[in-house]
Amino acid sequence: MGRGQSATRLYYGWIVVGIVFLTLLVSAAINSLPSVLMLSLEDEFGWDRGAVSAAASIRILLYGLMGPFAAAFMLRFGIKKIMVISIGMLVASILITPMMTQVWHYIGLWGVLVGLGTGSLANVLGVTVANRWFVKHKGLVIGLLTASAATGQLLFLPLLAQATDALGWRFSIYLVAGALLLLVPLVVLGMKNHPSDVGKPALGEDQVEEPVPFTGNLFTTPIKALGTAAKSGTFWLLAGTFFLCGFSTNGLIGTHLIPACGDFGISIVIAAGLLSLMGLFDLIGTTLSGWLTDRFDSRWLLFWYYGLRGLSLIFLPYALGTGYTQLLIFSVFYGLDWIATVPPTAKLASDVFGKEKAGMVFGWILVAHQLGAALAAYGAGVVREAMGSYTVPFVVAGFLCLFASLMSIRIRKTRQMKATIAA
């Protein structure tokens, strides 16, 4: 019955995917805004690059640390309620931002509060929705929801850069707050927590199943999930490669590409345009990655993704010093690979640890991602201040990605991993 109805009517899970896609899209705009604001804050308040980068580092770290706990809260209270609370926290934090006068205000608002809010509207949300609503097309759905971050970058970065350049950074802040407020009625009216809420099975299954009740403590259960996962060498390989993934993406390029372009006299609007171009190609690359994850060995997909990313990062310092054509080439190849690693990594976690625990386990893997990103966000700023160039951080990140590609093929096949966990 479930399959027949899915074939003749729009499955409600696709509506849920659309709502989550839009939510993650706006959340991506919030995460991309600090890179646009960095130079403006330095000019207006006299804050140095290291101090501003510290706020980005804290935000990125908390974005990851919230993942496993956000997954537990979604299991206990429902996805819709957590989404609404998180959006409310972000709106409040963003609207207070224009009143700040000290660097610790910025660190508290955009490091701590925005980190906690966006951490609840992160990849864990997409993985939780995909695992609840889809058996068939799960990889594709994870790819689509992961790609929403790139789409948010694509839509908002040029707009925010131009608004900041023409009307000031405070106007950009209000634009993002307005986009968040538009999400509230959409989430309240359309979001559903589980397929059983609409009397349907997960897509690809025949029987309607009620959600497994959450048992245990909201704070200790994710930690226990980490303890179980940590017994598997596969968990550490996934966490290790994702650490290097974060180091080489949102922590480094997402935070520092615009300032790096500024060092070469490239305007903020053009630099933001390069990031948005990456977003366009990542939308293609990550969605395609989800499709490929449903069909091919995730380990070898990760091998190619990390390897190609490493080569593109080693090429970046040359591109910055050469001209726009080389930067366009970098933006295309790097963009195709920006977060294409998420679908195969999430699928490996789900296959090994089960769909009920997958959100929390993937949340801990995402913590490793954000630890790497936080290190790069802060460390690249410090190295730039000391050496006057981003060349060393970019090249080091490239070689670390090549190492991550070798780590990926060390992951054992699913049946071997399950046997290890069971033992």
C-alpha positions in Angstrom: 0.0 0.0 0.0 2.8 2.4 0.9 4.6 2.0 -2.4 1.4 2.3 -4.4 0.4 5.5 -2.7 3.9 6.9 -3.2 3.7 6.2 -6.9 0.4 8.0 -7.4 0.6 11.0 -5.0 3.3 13.3 -3.8 5.0 11.7 -0.9 4.8 14.2 2.1 8.5 13.5 2.9 9.4 15.6 -0.2 7.5 18.5 1.3 9.5 18.0 4.5 12.7 18.0 2.5 11.7 21.3 0.8 11.1 23.0 4.2 14.4 21.7 5.6 16.2 22.7 2.4 15.0 26.3 2.8 15.9 26.3 6.5 19.4 25.1 5.9 19.7 27.5 3.0 19.1 30.5 5.3 21.3 29.0 8.0 24.0 28.9 5.4 23.6 32.6 4.8 24.2 33.2 8.5 27.3 31.1 8.4 28.6 32.9 5.4 28.0 36.4 6.7 31.0 36.7 9.0 33.4 36.4 6.1 31.6 39.3 4.4 31.7 41.3 7.6 35.3 40.6 8.6 36.9 43.6 6.7 34.1 46.0 7.7 34.4 45.2 11.4 38.2 45.6 11.2 37.8 49.0 9.6 35.0 50.3 11.9 36.2 49.0 15.3 39.9 48.5 14.7 39.7 44.8 15.7 42.6 42.7 14.3 42.2 39.6 12.1 43.0 37.2 14.9 40.2 38.5 17.2 37.6 38.4 14.5 38.8 35.0 13.5 38.4 33.8 17.1 34.7 34.5 17.0 34.4 32.5 13.7 36.4 29.7 15.4 34.1 29.5 18.4 31.0 29.6 16.2 32.3 26.8 14.0 33.3 24.7 17.0 29.9 25.1 18.7 28.1 24.4 15.4 29.7 21.0 15.5 29.4 20.3 19.2 25.6 21.0 19.1 25.2 18.2 16.5 24.8 15.0 18.7 22.9 16.8 21.4 20.6 18.5 18.8 19.9 14.9 17.4 18.9 13.8 20.9 16.7 16.8 21.4 15.0 16.1 18.1 14.3 12.5 19.2 12.8 13.6 22.5 10.9 16.8 21.5 10.4 16.5 17.8 12.2 18.1 14.9 9.6 21.0 14.4 10.0 22.3 18.0 13.8 22.3 17.9 13.7 24.1 14.5 11.4 26.9 15.8 13.4 27.4 19.0 16.7 27.6 17.1 15.3 30.1 14.6 14.1 32.2 17.5 17.5 32.2 19.1 19.2 33.2 15.9 16.8 36.1 15.3 17.3 37.5 18.8 21.1 37.2 18.4 21.2 38.8 15.0 19.0 41.7 15.9 21.2 42.6 19.0 24.3 42.6 16.8 24.1 46.2 15.6 24.3 47.4 19.2 27.7 45.8 19.9 30.7 48.0 20.7 33.3 45.6 22.0 35.0 42.6 20.4 33.7 40.3 23.2 30.2 41.3 22.2 30.9 40.0 18.8 32.4 36.8 20.1 29.4 36.3 22.5 26.8 36.9 19.8 28.4 35.4 16.7 30.7 32.9 18.4 28.5 31.5 21.1 24.8 32.2 20.4 24.9 32.0 16.6 27.1 28.8 17.0 24.5 27.2 19.2 21.6 28.2 16.9 23.1 27.2 13.6 24.4 24.0 15.2 20.8 22.9 15.7 20.0 23.6 12.0 23.0 21.8 10.6 23.8 18.6 8.7 22.5 16.5 11.6 19.0 17.9 10.8 19.3 16.7 7.2 20.6 13.3 8.2 17.8 12.9 10.8 15.1 13.8 8.3 16.6 11.5 5.6 16.8 8.5 8.0 13.3 9.0 9.2 11.5 9.6 5.9 13.5 7.7 3.3 14.9 4.2 2.7 14.8 4.6 -1.1 16.7 7.7 -2.3 18.3 8.3 1.1 21.7 9.2 -0.3 20.1 11.6 -2.8 18.1 13.3 0.0 21.2 13.7 2.1 23.0 15.2 -0.9 20.1 17.6 -1.6 19.9 18.8 2.0 23.7 19.1 2.2 23.7 21.1 -1.0 21.3 23.6 0.5 24.3 25.1 2.3 25.9 25.7 -1.0 22.7 27.1 -2.4 22.4 29.5 0.5 25.9 30.7 -0.2 25.0 31.0 -3.9 21.9 33.1 -3.3 23.0 35.3 -0.3 26.7 35.9 -0.6 26.7 38.3 -3.6 23.6 40.0 -2.2 25.1 40.4 1.3 28.5 41.6 -0.2 26.8 44.2 -2.3 24.5 45.3 0.5 27.5 45.6 2.8 29.5 47.5 0.3 26.7 49.9 -0.6 24.6 50.3 2.6 26.9 49.0 5.4 27.2 45.8 7.4 24.2 46.6 9.6 21.8 46.5 6.7 23.1 43.0 5.8 22.3 41.9 9.3 18.7 43.0 9.0 18.3 41.2 5.7 19.3 37.9 7.2 17.0 38.4 10.2 14.1 39.1 7.9 14.8 35.9 5.9 14.8 33.9 9.2 11.5 35.4 10.3 9.9 34.3 7.0 10.8 30.7 7.8 8.8 30.6 11.1 5.2 30.2 9.6 6.5 27.7 7.0 8.0 25.5 9.7 5.1 25.8 12.1 2.4 25.0 9.4 4.2 22.5 7.2 6.9 20.6 9.2 6.1 17.1 10.4 8.3 15.1 12.7 7.8 11.5 11.4 6.1 9.7 8.5 3.6 8.2 11.0 2.3 11.8 11.6 0.7 11.6 8.1 0.0 7.9 8.3 2.7 6.9 5.8 5.7 4.6 5.9 9.1 5.7 5.1 9.6 5.9 1.3 10.8 2.4 0.2 9.0 0.6 3.1 5.5 -1.0 3.2 4.6 -0.7 6.8 3.9 2.4 8.8 6.1 2.3 11.9 5.8 4.5 14.9 9.0 6.3 16.0 11.1 4.6 18.6 10.6 6.5 21.9 13.6 8.3 23.1 14.9 6.9 26.4 17.7 8.1 28.6 19.1 11.4 29.5 19.3 14.1 26.8 22.9 14.9 27.7 24.4 11.5 28.6 22.7 9.5 25.8 24.8 11.2 23.1 27.9 10.7 25.1 27.0 7.0 25.5 26.5 6.8 21.7 30.0 8.2 21.3 31.4 5.6 23.7 29.8 2.8 21.6 31.0 4.3 18.3 34.5 4.9 19.6 35.0 1.2 19.9 35.1 1.0 16.1 38.2 2.0 14.1 35.8 3.0 11.3 34.4 5.8 13.5 37.9 7.2 14.0 38.7 7.0 10.3 35.4 8.8 9.5 36.0 11.4 12.2 39.6 11.8 11.1 38.8 12.4 7.5 35.9 14.7 8.4 38.3 16.7 10.7 40.5 17.3 7.6 37.3 18.0 5.6 36.3 20.9 7.9 39.9 22.1 8.0 39.9 22.5 4.2 36.4 23.9 3.7 34.3 26.2 5.9 37.1 26.8 8.3 39.7 27.8 5.7 38.0 28.8 2.4 34.6 29.8 3.8 36.2 32.1 6.4 39.4 33.3 4.7 39.0 33.3 0.9 37.4 36.8 0.8 40.2 38.3 3.0 42.8 36.4 0.9 41.4 38.0 -2.2 41.6 41.4 -0.5 45.3 40.9 -0.1 45.6 40.8 -3.9 43.4 43.8 -4.5 40.3 41.8 -5.5 37.1 43.5 -4.3 34.8 42.0 -1.8 32.0 41.8 -4.4 34.2 39.8 -6.8 35.5 37.6 -4.0 32.0 36.9 -2.8 31.1 36.1 -6.4 33.8 33.5 -6.5 32.4 31.9 -3.4 28.9 31.9 -4.8 30.2 30.3 -8.0 31.6 27.6 -5.8 28.2 27.3 -4.3 26.6 26.8 -7.7 29.0 24.0 -8.6 28.7 22.4 -5.1 25.0 22.3 -5.5 25.6 20.2 -8.6 28.5 18.2 -7.1 26.9 17.4 -3.7 23.6 16.4 -5.3 25.4 14.2 -7.7 27.5 12.8 -4.8 24.2 11.7 -3.1 23.1 10.0 -6.3 26.5 8.2 -6.6 26.4 7.2 -2.9 23.2 5.2 -3.5 25.1 3.3 -6.2 28.8 3.0 -5.5 31.3 2.2 -2.7 31.4 5.3 -0.4 35.0 4.7 0.5 36.3 5.1 -3.0 34.0 8.2 -3.5 35.7 9.8 -0.5 39.2 8.8 -1.9 38.5 10.8 -5.1 36.8 13.7 -3.4 39.6 14.4 -0.9 42.3 13.8 -3.5 40.9 16.3 -6.0 40.2 18.8 -3.3 43.8 18.6 -2.1 45.1 19.3 -5.6 42.8 22.3 -6.0 44.0 23.8 -2.7 47.7 23.4 -3.7 46.8 25.3 -6.9 45.0 28.2 -5.1 48.0 30.4 -4.1 49.2 30.3 -7.8 45.6 31.2 -8.9 45.4 34.1 -6.5 48.6 35.6 -7.8 47.9 35.0 -11.5 44.5 36.3 -12.5 40.8 35.8 -12.7 40.9 33.0 -15.2 42.8 30.8 -12.8 40.6 31.7 -9.9 37.5 30.7 -12.0 39.1 27.4 -12.7 39.8 26.9 -9.0 36.2 27.9 -8.1 34.7 25.4 -10.4 36.8 22.4 -9.4 36.9 23.2 -5.7 33.2 24.0 -5.8 32.2 20.6 -7.2 33.9 19.0 -4.2 33.1 21.5 -1.4 30.9 19.3 0.7 30.4 16.3 -1.6 32.0 14.2 1.2 28.9 14.5 3.4 26.6 11.9 1.7 29.1 9.0 1.6 30.2 9.8 5.2 26.6 9.9 6.5 25.7 6.7 4.7 28.7 4.9 6.2 27.7 6.0 9.6 24.0 5.0 9.1 24.9 1.6 7.7 27.2 0.8 10.6 25.4 2.3 13.6 21.7 2.1 12.5 19.3 4.8 11.6 18.1 5.5 15.1 21.6 6.3 16.4 22.9 7.6 13.1 22.0 11.2 13.9 23.9 11.2 17.2 26.9 9.3 15.8 27.1 11.5 12.7 26.8 14.4 15.0 30.0 13.4 16.7 31.7 12.9 13.4 30.5 16.4 12.6 32.2 17.6 15.8 35.5 16.4 14.4 34.7 18.3 11.2 34.1 21.5 13.1 37.1 21.0 15.3 39.2 21.0 12.1 37.3 24.0 10.7 37.7 25.9 14.0 41.5 25.2 13.9 41.7 26.5 10.4 39.5 29.5 11.0 41.7 30.7 13.8 45.1 29.3 12.7 44.9 30.7 9.2 44.2 34.2 10.6 47.1 33.9 13.0 49.5 32.7 10.2 48.3 35.5 7.9 49.1 38.1 10.6 52.5 36.6 11.2 53.6 35.9 7.6 51.4 38.4 5.6 50.1 35.7 3.3 47.7 32.7 3.2 50.0 30.6 1.1 51.1 28.3 3.9 47.6 27.5 5.2 46.3 26.8 1.7 49.1 24.4 0.7 49.2 22.6 4.1 45.4 22.0 3.8 45.9 20.6 0.3 48.5 18.0 1.5 46.2 17.1 4.4 43.4 16.4 2.0 45.7 14.0 0.0 46.4 12.2 3.3 42.6 12.0 4.0 42.1 10.3 0.6 44.4 7.6 1.7 42.6 7.3 5.1 39.3 6.8 3.3 40.3 3.6 1.5 41.4 2.1 4.9 37.7 2.0 6.0 36.5 -1.6 6.0 33.4 -2.8 4.1 30.0 -2.5 5.9 29.6 -6.2 6.8 33.1 -6.2 8.4 32.3 -3.1 10.3 29.0 -4.4 11.7 30.8 -7.6 12.9 33.3 -5.5 14.8 30.6 -3.4 16.4 28.6 -6.5 17.4 31.7 -8.0 19.0 
